[in-house]
């Protein structure tokens, strides 16, 4: 693919942008080098259905930063090579929702984003203080990325941003300054998530960081909530959202379902437990089981330490309505990455096997889909679902990130 309607095609963004029109002239280069013109008519916006050898039609852009909190730098050795790859590609941010730093974007790249109205873009910001952001990203380009962010915001490009909050570095007064700066950027800032830094036990030789404690989690939620209320009153949206993990650390209940609006930061762990519980309870209210097929069959639900209490409460509510449910929640301690890692998405197959091999699991073992590599049946440590089932001698069912799916599995 060389040109569409005379416009040179360099990657998938060009392709999608210039194929929107209903009448197209494609300039194709055949294997022998001959140029072929193809004229076609279609509905405006309809996809051509073409597939390319490379998804992006070009080389991926990798990350050149050395972030002091980078989770990939905290992985143990010996895992599959793809887990160590750090992408920082604008195209993947737009197409797949990946977060980028803007550090490797040129002025020409910014012009292209504005011209094509590439939106929304997800940006890892962490701080809007140039010196502090450069330190946190381990690159002077981190400061330049703030100028790019402001340029895109001024042009009306919609931005979802995240702040990985590191105690003693970009929390407290520094966080307050960043939140104020976000407010000044206006309505182009669609949402901002505040996520506590994740620390594994594999940090040898890395910047010394400390984890959140209960007091700091409470203080951070209070600060963020104050700005969220101001934005709600002024814009009709809270804009600022704290990750579930902060509420868990603070010992607080999650905000109401409505407080998360349309869950813009779900992939960052913001509102995930609230949405899951809402889906579960809504389905419980309307579900009418087929009594002919209903039978007692014990099962076990696997999760990380963070969600254990909440899943246990949901299970208790379901059991009160249906005595046919025989299940229990099994919390897996994360020995692979370290006990401080409590989210279910980082539980490994080897930890499940080690901790459950002598337990009575019932007829089925239910595991959440986020423990597996996207689109595959493989855990982070390369243990497969079939290996897990064979070793434990139990049928394994994968539960979608959907509370209704868990209820159906239980019933």
C-alpha beads as a LAMMPS data file, in Angstrom:
LAMMPS data file: protein, C-alpha beads

411 atoms
410 bonds

1 atom types
1 bond types

-500.0 500.0 xlo xhi
-500.0 500.0 ylo yhi
-500.0 500.0 zlo zhi

Masses

1 110.0

Atoms # bond

1 1 1 0.000 0.000 0.000
2 1 1 1.679 3.218 -1.190
3 1 1 -1.012 5.874 -1.423
4 1 1 -4.736 6.387 -0.926
5 1 1 -6.320 9.247 -2.878
6 1 1 -2.824 10.602 -3.417
7 1 1 -1.874 10.558 0.281
8 1 1 1.227 8.570 1.219
9 1 1 0.533 5.725 3.692
10 1 1 3.230 5.200 6.304
11 1 1 1.341 3.205 8.943
12 1 1 -2.038 2.003 10.185
13 1 1 -3.134 5.472 11.312
14 1 1 -2.677 6.874 7.811
15 1 1 -4.500 3.837 6.438
16 1 1 -7.511 4.227 8.745
17 1 1 -7.682 7.992 8.293
18 1 1 -7.498 8.058 4.496
19 1 1 -9.799 5.061 3.928
20 1 1 -12.741 6.719 5.654
21 1 1 -14.139 8.271 2.446
22 1 1 -16.622 6.418 0.243
23 1 1 -14.653 6.731 -3.028
24 1 1 -11.018 5.620 -2.915
25 1 1 -8.120 5.298 -5.318
26 1 1 -5.584 2.832 -3.958
27 1 1 -2.008 2.817 -5.233
28 1 1 -0.547 -0.638 -4.661
29 1 1 2.937 -1.950 -5.290
30 1 1 3.057 -5.521 -6.584
31 1 1 5.845 -7.964 -5.603
32 1 1 7.658 -7.330 -8.879
33 1 1 7.650 -3.585 -8.274
34 1 1 4.844 -2.742 -10.686
35 1 1 2.391 -0.067 -9.503
36 1 1 -1.292 -0.985 -9.663
37 1 1 -4.218 1.427 -9.250
38 1 1 -7.492 0.187 -7.775
39 1 1 -10.576 2.369 -7.652
40 1 1 -13.403 1.365 -5.324
41 1 1 -16.598 2.644 -3.752
42 1 1 -17.859 1.775 -0.266
43 1 1 -19.890 3.197 2.600
44 1 1 -18.172 6.093 4.355
45 1 1 -16.296 4.800 7.389
46 1 1 -16.569 1.133 6.380
47 1 1 -13.394 -0.900 6.769
48 1 1 -11.729 -2.260 3.635
49 1 1 -11.069 -5.600 5.313
50 1 1 -7.400 -5.671 4.344
51 1 1 -4.870 -7.444 6.571
52 1 1 -1.180 -6.568 6.751
53 1 1 1.918 -8.487 7.734
54 1 1 2.549 -6.036 10.586
55 1 1 -0.432 -4.862 12.648
56 1 1 0.842 -1.271 12.653
57 1 1 2.125 -1.538 9.051
58 1 1 5.400 -0.285 10.517
59 1 1 7.882 -0.948 13.315
60 1 1 6.615 -0.513 16.879
61 1 1 8.026 2.369 18.915
62 1 1 9.606 1.171 22.143
63 1 1 10.064 3.078 25.382
64 1 1 13.365 4.931 25.877
65 1 1 12.626 6.081 29.436
66 1 1 14.089 4.638 32.626
67 1 1 11.156 5.193 34.972
68 1 1 12.039 4.795 38.625
69 1 1 8.825 2.804 39.209
70 1 1 8.763 0.718 36.016
71 1 1 7.068 -2.615 36.722
72 1 1 8.872 -4.383 33.889
73 1 1 12.215 -3.595 35.527
74 1 1 10.896 -5.426 38.594
75 1 1 10.237 -8.719 36.803
76 1 1 12.369 -11.711 37.737
77 1 1 14.719 -13.212 35.168
78 1 1 13.783 -16.148 33.013
79 1 1 10.284 -15.127 31.945
80 1 1 9.228 -15.085 28.280
81 1 1 10.961 -12.346 26.307
82 1 1 7.779 -10.508 25.300
83 1 1 7.117 -9.588 28.942
84 1 1 10.285 -7.489 29.025
85 1 1 9.337 -5.399 26.010
86 1 1 8.332 -1.796 26.782
87 1 1 6.133 -0.145 24.181
88 1 1 5.581 3.599 24.004
89 1 1 3.674 3.829 20.752
90 1 1 1.080 6.477 19.966
91 1 1 -0.702 4.141 17.561
92 1 1 -1.172 1.464 20.213
93 1 1 -2.498 4.087 22.601
94 1 1 -5.212 5.058 20.124
95 1 1 -5.988 1.566 18.828
96 1 1 -5.604 -0.565 21.967
97 1 1 -5.720 1.861 24.875
98 1 1 -2.057 1.519 25.860
99 1 1 -0.536 4.303 27.945
100 1 1 2.319 6.315 26.457
101 1 1 4.635 8.977 27.845
102 1 1 4.852 11.280 24.764
103 1 1 8.626 11.308 25.318
104 1 1 9.429 9.987 21.847
105 1 1 7.009 12.228 19.928
106 1 1 8.345 14.996 17.694
107 1 1 6.651 18.287 16.861
108 1 1 5.680 16.732 13.535
109 1 1 4.062 13.813 15.367
110 1 1 1.996 16.264 17.423
111 1 1 0.906 18.064 14.250
112 1 1 -0.220 14.744 12.793
113 1 1 -2.284 13.907 15.880
114 1 1 -4.027 17.266 15.688
115 1 1 -4.585 17.076 11.920
116 1 1 -6.073 13.566 12.083
117 1 1 -7.945 14.250 15.338
118 1 1 -6.437 11.089 16.843
119 1 1 -8.399 10.883 20.053
120 1 1 -8.555 9.784 22.793
121 1 1 -4.928 9.205 23.739
122 1 1 -3.878 7.617 27.031
123 1 1 -0.887 9.291 28.673
124 1 1 1.276 8.334 31.643
125 1 1 1.928 11.727 33.221
126 1 1 2.853 11.230 36.922
127 1 1 3.672 14.906 37.357
128 1 1 3.217 18.160 35.458
129 1 1 6.307 19.650 37.069
130 1 1 9.008 19.403 34.337
131 1 1 11.924 18.636 36.650
132 1 1 9.983 16.095 38.701
133 1 1 8.579 14.324 35.637
134 1 1 12.040 14.158 34.059
135 1 1 13.348 12.554 37.260
136 1 1 10.514 10.037 37.494
137 1 1 10.831 9.040 33.835
138 1 1 14.633 8.994 34.042
139 1 1 14.843 11.119 30.901
140 1 1 15.064 14.808 30.052
141 1 1 12.497 14.084 27.358
142 1 1 10.028 13.622 30.187
143 1 1 9.919 17.381 30.644
144 1 1 9.382 17.956 26.915
145 1 1 6.432 15.569 27.006
146 1 1 4.551 18.058 29.205
147 1 1 4.715 20.664 26.417
148 1 1 3.350 18.103 23.961
149 1 1 0.528 17.244 26.375
150 1 1 -0.417 20.911 26.727
151 1 1 -0.301 21.405 22.967
152 1 1 -2.624 18.467 22.369
153 1 1 -4.995 19.609 25.110
154 1 1 -5.135 23.132 23.644
155 1 1 -6.054 21.612 20.272
156 1 1 -8.977 19.714 21.796
157 1 1 -7.463 16.223 21.675
158 1 1 -9.136 14.117 24.367
159 1 1 -6.685 12.725 26.918
160 1 1 -6.991 10.032 29.574
161 1 1 -4.079 10.348 31.983
162 1 1 -2.589 8.344 34.803
163 1 1 -0.451 9.198 37.803
164 1 1 1.608 6.430 39.372
165 1 1 1.922 7.863 42.854
166 1 1 5.192 7.224 44.679
167 1 1 5.328 8.088 48.403
168 1 1 7.729 10.927 49.163
169 1 1 8.179 11.785 45.479
170 1 1 4.999 12.881 43.697
171 1 1 2.415 12.564 46.472
172 1 1 1.191 15.219 48.922
173 1 1 1.992 18.790 47.867
174 1 1 3.470 17.602 44.556
175 1 1 0.285 15.685 43.744
176 1 1 -1.849 18.693 44.646
177 1 1 0.160 20.863 42.247
178 1 1 -0.292 18.288 39.476
179 1 1 -4.054 18.077 40.030
180 1 1 -4.326 21.865 39.887
181 1 1 -2.353 21.893 36.636
182 1 1 -4.676 19.289 35.137
183 1 1 -7.704 21.419 36.034
184 1 1 -6.147 24.397 34.230
185 1 1 -5.837 22.345 31.020
186 1 1 -9.630 22.276 30.674
187 1 1 -12.064 19.802 29.191
188 1 1 -9.534 18.004 26.987
189 1 1 -8.483 16.147 30.125
190 1 1 -11.242 13.517 30.152
191 1 1 -10.033 11.490 33.127
192 1 1 -7.060 11.083 35.442
193 1 1 -6.367 7.979 37.527
194 1 1 -4.226 8.011 40.648
195 1 1 -2.627 4.604 41.145
196 1 1 -0.303 3.580 44.007
197 1 1 3.136 2.432 42.910
198 1 1 3.447 -1.345 42.581
199 1 1 6.577 -2.834 44.122
200 1 1 7.745 -6.431 43.686
201 1 1 10.494 -8.222 45.596
202 1 1 12.739 -8.040 42.525
203 1 1 14.061 -4.480 42.910
204 1 1 17.763 -5.092 43.346
205 1 1 19.752 -2.124 42.025
206 1 1 16.660 0.012 41.418
207 1 1 15.646 3.357 42.956
208 1 1 14.660 2.967 46.603
209 1 1 10.886 3.367 46.833
210 1 1 8.498 2.763 49.691
211 1 1 4.944 1.437 49.475
212 1 1 1.736 3.181 50.477
213 1 1 0.463 2.751 54.015
214 1 1 -3.053 3.242 55.359
215 1 1 -2.588 6.890 56.379
216 1 1 -1.095 7.942 53.055
217 1 1 -3.860 6.114 51.191
218 1 1 -6.487 7.979 53.250
219 1 1 -4.761 11.329 52.713
220 1 1 -4.454 10.728 48.976
221 1 1 -8.110 9.755 48.576
222 1 1 -9.154 12.852 50.540
223 1 1 -7.011 15.132 48.351
224 1 1 -8.159 13.602 45.060
225 1 1 -11.795 13.572 46.134
226 1 1 -11.682 17.317 46.888
227 1 1 -10.601 18.075 43.305
228 1 1 -13.076 15.535 41.908
229 1 1 -15.948 17.334 43.658
230 1 1 -14.829 20.693 42.255
231 1 1 -14.707 19.268 38.735
232 1 1 -18.106 17.599 39.150
233 1 1 -19.641 20.924 40.101
234 1 1 -17.911 22.835 37.297
235 1 1 -17.829 20.276 34.465
236 1 1 -20.377 17.634 35.384
237 1 1 -17.598 15.038 35.654
238 1 1 -15.298 14.095 38.504
239 1 1 -12.318 13.719 36.135
240 1 1 -10.081 12.433 38.969
241 1 1 -10.428 8.828 40.167
242 1 1 -8.453 6.772 42.695
243 1 1 -7.560 3.147 41.977
244 1 1 -9.357 0.409 43.911
245 1 1 -6.119 -0.479 45.651
246 1 1 -6.069 2.864 47.475
247 1 1 -9.521 2.213 48.965
248 1 1 -8.441 -1.281 49.989
249 1 1 -5.285 0.050 51.663
250 1 1 -7.287 2.789 53.396
251 1 1 -9.896 0.309 54.625
252 1 1 -12.713 2.272 52.958
253 1 1 -15.738 1.124 51.013
254 1 1 -15.607 1.748 47.284
255 1 1 -17.575 4.732 45.936
256 1 1 -21.054 4.107 44.544
257 1 1 -21.527 2.772 41.005
258 1 1 -22.599 6.226 39.772
259 1 1 -19.430 7.854 41.095
260 1 1 -17.348 6.093 38.450
261 1 1 -19.458 7.618 35.650
262 1 1 -18.668 5.545 32.526
263 1 1 -15.616 3.854 34.109
264 1 1 -13.033 5.609 31.902
265 1 1 -10.083 4.182 33.830
266 1 1 -11.234 0.594 34.305
267 1 1 -8.056 -0.890 32.789
268 1 1 -6.074 0.984 35.444
269 1 1 -7.939 -0.805 38.216
270 1 1 -10.271 2.125 38.862
271 1 1 -13.765 0.933 39.761
272 1 1 -13.116 -2.656 38.753
273 1 1 -14.435 -4.137 41.997
274 1 1 -17.440 -1.799 42.127
275 1 1 -18.455 -2.653 38.566
276 1 1 -17.961 -6.370 39.174
277 1 1 -20.123 -6.265 42.315
278 1 1 -22.804 -4.210 40.544
279 1 1 -22.977 -6.696 37.676
280 1 1 -23.089 -9.637 40.100
281 1 1 -25.875 -8.204 42.260
282 1 1 -27.925 -6.967 39.296
283 1 1 -27.807 -10.439 37.773
284 1 1 -28.670 -11.990 41.124
285 1 1 -31.811 -9.833 41.322
286 1 1 -33.136 -10.824 37.904
287 1 1 -31.776 -14.347 37.476
288 1 1 -34.361 -17.133 37.258
289 1 1 -32.617 -20.542 37.434
290 1 1 -33.844 -23.613 35.629
291 1 1 -34.764 -25.868 38.546
292 1 1 -34.537 -28.987 36.360
293 1 1 -30.853 -28.388 35.694
294 1 1 -30.041 -26.906 39.076
295 1 1 -27.889 -29.171 41.202
296 1 1 -25.420 -28.843 44.023
297 1 1 -21.851 -28.920 42.780
298 1 1 -19.053 -27.578 44.941
299 1 1 -16.434 -25.254 43.481
300 1 1 -13.651 -22.908 44.520
301 1 1 -12.946 -19.324 43.428
302 1 1 -9.318 -18.243 43.146
303 1 1 -8.323 -14.610 43.629
304 1 1 -5.567 -12.320 44.886
305 1 1 -5.408 -10.910 48.391
306 1 1 -6.922 -7.544 47.416
307 1 1 -10.263 -8.947 46.212
308 1 1 -10.653 -11.787 48.714
309 1 1 -12.902 -10.010 51.207
310 1 1 -15.133 -8.523 48.523
311 1 1 -15.677 -11.793 46.684
312 1 1 -16.433 -13.526 49.978
313 1 1 -19.148 -10.939 50.711
314 1 1 -20.702 -11.398 47.258
315 1 1 -20.658 -15.163 47.688
316 1 1 -22.377 -14.844 51.070
317 1 1 -25.177 -12.759 49.530
318 1 1 -25.658 -15.286 46.709
319 1 1 -25.768 -18.230 49.130
320 1 1 -28.516 -16.529 51.128
321 1 1 -30.691 -16.544 48.011
322 1 1 -29.675 -19.908 46.533
323 1 1 -28.803 -22.731 48.907
324 1 1 -27.676 -24.773 45.904
325 1 1 -24.432 -22.792 45.825
326 1 1 -21.518 -24.637 47.400
327 1 1 -18.376 -22.560 46.944
328 1 1 -15.566 -20.898 48.806
329 1 1 -13.043 -18.176 48.014
330 1 1 -9.359 -19.128 48.038
331 1 1 -6.913 -16.232 48.366
332 1 1 -3.522 -16.809 46.771
333 1 1 -0.490 -15.116 48.317
334 1 1 1.847 -13.786 45.653
335 1 1 5.170 -15.471 46.345
336 1 1 6.284 -15.057 42.715
337 1 1 6.356 -11.242 42.781
338 1 1 6.214 -10.709 46.547
339 1 1 3.482 -10.535 49.195
340 1 1 3.049 -6.786 48.648
341 1 1 1.551 -7.564 45.212
342 1 1 -2.096 -8.328 45.932
343 1 1 -4.005 -7.873 42.656
344 1 1 -5.486 -10.962 41.006
345 1 1 -4.079 -10.062 37.582
346 1 1 -0.550 -10.834 38.802
347 1 1 -1.272 -14.207 40.402
348 1 1 0.769 -16.939 38.723
349 1 1 -0.059 -20.535 37.936
350 1 1 2.836 -21.820 39.999
351 1 1 1.589 -20.021 43.126
352 1 1 -1.900 -21.456 42.617
353 1 1 -0.531 -24.982 42.255
354 1 1 1.791 -24.720 45.264
355 1 1 -0.880 -23.326 47.575
356 1 1 -3.809 -25.493 46.438
357 1 1 -2.280 -28.882 45.681
358 1 1 -3.316 -30.324 49.039
359 1 1 -6.703 -28.583 49.274
360 1 1 -10.203 -29.904 48.605
361 1 1 -11.285 -27.825 45.611
362 1 1 -14.619 -29.377 44.686
363 1 1 -15.675 -30.180 41.130
364 1 1 -14.460 -26.955 39.540
365 1 1 -11.893 -24.231 40.048
366 1 1 -12.958 -20.749 38.918
367 1 1 -10.217 -18.296 37.959
368 1 1 -10.545 -14.709 36.673
369 1 1 -9.616 -14.028 33.068
370 1 1 -7.208 -11.227 34.000
371 1 1 -4.770 -13.809 35.395
372 1 1 -4.142 -14.969 31.844
373 1 1 -2.306 -13.484 28.909
374 1 1 -4.780 -11.701 26.640
375 1 1 -6.366 -14.095 24.184
376 1 1 -4.479 -17.103 25.561
377 1 1 -4.747 -19.687 28.337
378 1 1 -1.329 -18.971 29.837
379 1 1 -0.374 -17.390 33.167
380 1 1 2.473 -14.887 33.505
381 1 1 4.856 -17.673 34.507
382 1 1 3.937 -19.721 31.383
383 1 1 1.858 -22.283 33.305
384 1 1 -1.131 -23.204 31.135
385 1 1 -4.738 -23.856 32.126
386 1 1 -4.396 -27.497 31.094
387 1 1 -1.279 -27.884 33.266
388 1 1 -3.094 -26.299 36.206
389 1 1 -6.112 -28.573 35.759
390 1 1 -3.978 -31.689 35.327
391 1 1 -1.770 -31.009 38.350
392 1 1 -4.647 -30.170 40.685
393 1 1 -6.982 -32.803 39.242
394 1 1 -9.878 -30.397 38.817
395 1 1 -11.868 -28.804 35.996
396 1 1 -10.856 -25.173 35.528
397 1 1 -13.296 -22.545 34.290
398 1 1 -12.145 -19.067 33.312
399 1 1 -14.470 -16.278 34.477
400 1 1 -14.732 -13.158 32.354
401 1 1 -14.221 -9.791 34.060
402 1 1 -17.966 -9.728 34.509
403 1 1 -19.848 -10.268 37.768
404 1 1 -22.769 -11.877 35.939
405 1 1 -20.465 -14.532 34.524
406 1 1 -19.305 -15.477 38.021
407 1 1 -22.894 -15.835 39.205
408 1 1 -23.759 -18.123 36.284
409 1 1 -20.681 -20.229 37.029
410 1 1 -21.758 -20.595 40.664
411 1 1 -25.294 -21.600 39.720

Bonds

1 1 1 2
2 1 2 3
3 1 3 4
4 1 4 5
5 1 5 6
6 1 6 7
7 1 7 8
8 1 8 9
9 1 9 10
10 1 10 11
11 1 11 12
12 1 12 13
13 1 13 14
14 1 14 15
15 1 15 16
16 1 16 17
17 1 17 18
18 1 18 19
19 1 19 20
20 1 20 21
21 1 21 22
22 1 22 23
23 1 23 24
24 1 24 25
25 1 25 26
26 1 26 27
27 1 27 28
28 1 28 29
29 1 29 30
30 1 30 31
31 1 31 32
32 1 32 33
33 1 33 34
34 1 34 35
35 1 35 36
36 1 36 37
37 1 37 38
38 1 38 39
39 1 39 40
40 1 40 41
41 1 41 42
42 1 42 43
43 1 43 44
44 1 44 45
45 1 45 46
46 1 46 47
47 1 47 48
48 1 48 49
49 1 49 50
50 1 50 51
51 1 51 52
52 1 52 53
53 1 53 54
54 1 54 55
55 1 55 56
56 1 56 57
57 1 57 58
58 1 58 59
59 1 59 60
60 1 60 61
61 1 61 62
62 1 62 63
63 1 63 64
64 1 64 65
65 1 65 66
66 1 66 67
67 1 67 68
68 1 68 69
69 1 69 70
70 1 70 71
71 1 71 72
72 1 72 73
73 1 73 74
74 1 74 75
75 1 75 76
76 1 76 77
77 1 77 78
78 1 78 79
79 1 79 80
80 1 80 81
81 1 81 82
82 1 82 83
83 1 83 84
84 1 84 85
85 1 85 86
86 1 86 87
87 1 87 88
88 1 88 89
89 1 89 90
90 1 90 91
91 1 91 92
92 1 92 93
93 1 93 94
94 1 94 95
95 1 95 96
96 1 96 97
97 1 97 98
98 1 98 99
99 1 99 100
100 1 100 101
101 1 101 102
102 1 102 103
103 1 103 104
104 1 104 105
105 1 105 106
106 1 106 107
107 1 107 108
108 1 108 109
109 1 109 110
110 1 110 111
111 1 111 112
112 1 112 113
113 1 113 114
114 1 114 115
115 1 115 116
116 1 116 117
117 1 117 118
118 1 118 119
119 1 119 120
120 1 120 121
121 1 121 122
122 1 122 123
123 1 123 124
124 1 124 125
125 1 125 126
126 1 126 127
127 1 127 128
128 1 128 129
129 1 129 130
130 1 130 131
131 1 131 132
132 1 132 133
133 1 133 134
134 1 134 135
135 1 135 136
136 1 136 137
137 1 137 138
138 1 138 139
139 1 139 140
140 1 140 141
141 1 141 142
142 1 142 143
143 1 143 144
144 1 144 145
145 1 145 146
146 1 146 147
147 1 147 148
148 1 148 149
149 1 149 150
150 1 150 151
151 1 151 152
152 1 152 153
153 1 153 154
154 1 154 155
155 1 155 156
156 1 156 157
157 1 157 158
158 1 158 159
159 1 159 160
160 1 160 161
161 1 161 162
162 1 162 163
163 1 163 164
164 1 164 165
165 1 165 166
166 1 166 167
167 1 167 168
168 1 168 169
169 1 169 170
170 1 170 171
171 1 171 172
172 1 172 173
173 1 173 174
174 1 174 175
175 1 175 176
176 1 176 177
177 1 177 178
178 1 178 179
179 1 179 180
180 1 180 181
181 1 181 182
182 1 182 183
183 1 183 184
184 1 184 185
185 1 185 186
186 1 186 187
187 1 187 188
188 1 188 189
189 1 189 190
190 1 190 191
191 1 191 192
192 1 192 193
193 1 193 194
194 1 194 195
195 1 195 196
196 1 196 197
197 1 197 198
198 1 198 199
199 1 199 200
200 1 200 201
201 1 201 202
202 1 202 203
203 1 203 204
204 1 204 205
205 1 205 206
206 1 206 207
207 1 207 208
208 1 208 209
209 1 209 210
210 1 210 211
211 1 211 212
212 1 212 213
213 1 213 214
214 1 214 215
215 1 215 216
216 1 216 217
217 1 217 218
218 1 218 219
219 1 219 220
220 1 220 221
221 1 221 222
222 1 222 223
223 1 223 224
224 1 224 225
225 1 225 226
226 1 226 227
227 1 227 228
228 1 228 229
229 1 229 230
230 1 230 231
231 1 231 232
232 1 232 233
233 1 233 234
234 1 234 235
235 1 235 236
236 1 236 237
237 1 237 238
238 1 238 239
239 1 239 240
240 1 240 241
241 1 241 242
242 1 242 243
243 1 243 244
244 1 244 245
245 1 245 246
246 1 246 247
247 1 247 248
248 1 248 249
249 1 249 250
250 1 250 251
251 1 251 252
252 1 252 253
253 1 253 254
254 1 254 255
255 1 255 256
256 1 256 257
257 1 257 258
258 1 258 259
259 1 259 260
260 1 260 261
261 1 261 262
262 1 262 263
263 1 263 264
264 1 264 265
265 1 265 266
266 1 266 267
267 1 267 268
268 1 268 269
269 1 269 270
270 1 270 271
271 1 271 272
272 1 272 273
273 1 273 274
274 1 274 275
275 1 275 276
276 1 276 277
277 1 277 278
278 1 278 279
279 1 279 280
280 1 280 281
281 1 281 282
282 1 282 283
283 1 283 284
284 1 284 285
285 1 285 286
286 1 286 287
287 1 287 288
288 1 288 289
289 1 289 290
290 1 290 291
291 1 291 292
292 1 292 293
293 1 293 294
294 1 294 295
295 1 295 296
296 1 296 297
297 1 297 298
298 1 298 299
299 1 299 300
300 1 300 301
301 1 301 302
302 1 302 303
303 1 303 304
304 1 304 305
305 1 305 306
306 1 306 307
307 1 307 308
308 1 308 309
309 1 309 310
310 1 310 311
311 1 311 312
312 1 312 313
313 1 313 314
314 1 314 315
315 1 315 316
316 1 316 317
317 1 317 318
318 1 318 319
319 1 319 320
320 1 320 321
321 1 321 322
322 1 322 323
323 1 323 324
324 1 324 325
325 1 325 326
326 1 326 327
327 1 327 328
328 1 328 329
329 1 329 330
330 1 330 331
331 1 331 332
332 1 332 333
333 1 333 334
334 1 334 335
335 1 335 336
336 1 336 337
337 1 337 338
338 1 338 339
339 1 339 340
340 1 340 341
341 1 341 342
342 1 342 343
343 1 343 344
344 1 344 345
345 1 345 346
346 1 346 347
347 1 347 348
348 1 348 349
349 1 349 350
350 1 350 351
351 1 351 352
352 1 352 353
353 1 353 354
354 1 354 355
355 1 355 356
356 1 356 357
357 1 357 358
358 1 358 359
359 1 359 360
360 1 360 361
361 1 361 362
362 1 362 363
363 1 363 364
364 1 364 365
365 1 365 366
366 1 366 367
367 1 367 368
368 1 368 369
369 1 369 370
370 1 370 371
371 1 371 372
372 1 372 373
373 1 373 374
374 1 374 375
375 1 375 376
376 1 376 377
377 1 377 378
378 1 378 379
379 1 379 380
380 1 380 381
381 1 381 382
382 1 382 383
383 1 383 384
384 1 384 385
385 1 385 386
386 1 386 387
387 1 387 388
388 1 388 389
389 1 389 390
390 1 390 391
391 1 391 392
392 1 392 393
393 1 393 394
394 1 394 395
395 1 395 396
396 1 396 397
397 1 397 398
398 1 398 399
399 1 399 400
400 1 400 401
401 1 401 402
402 1 402 403
403 1 403 404
404 1 404 405
405 1 405 406
406 1 406 407
407 1 407 408
408 1 408 409
409 1 409 410
410 1 410 411
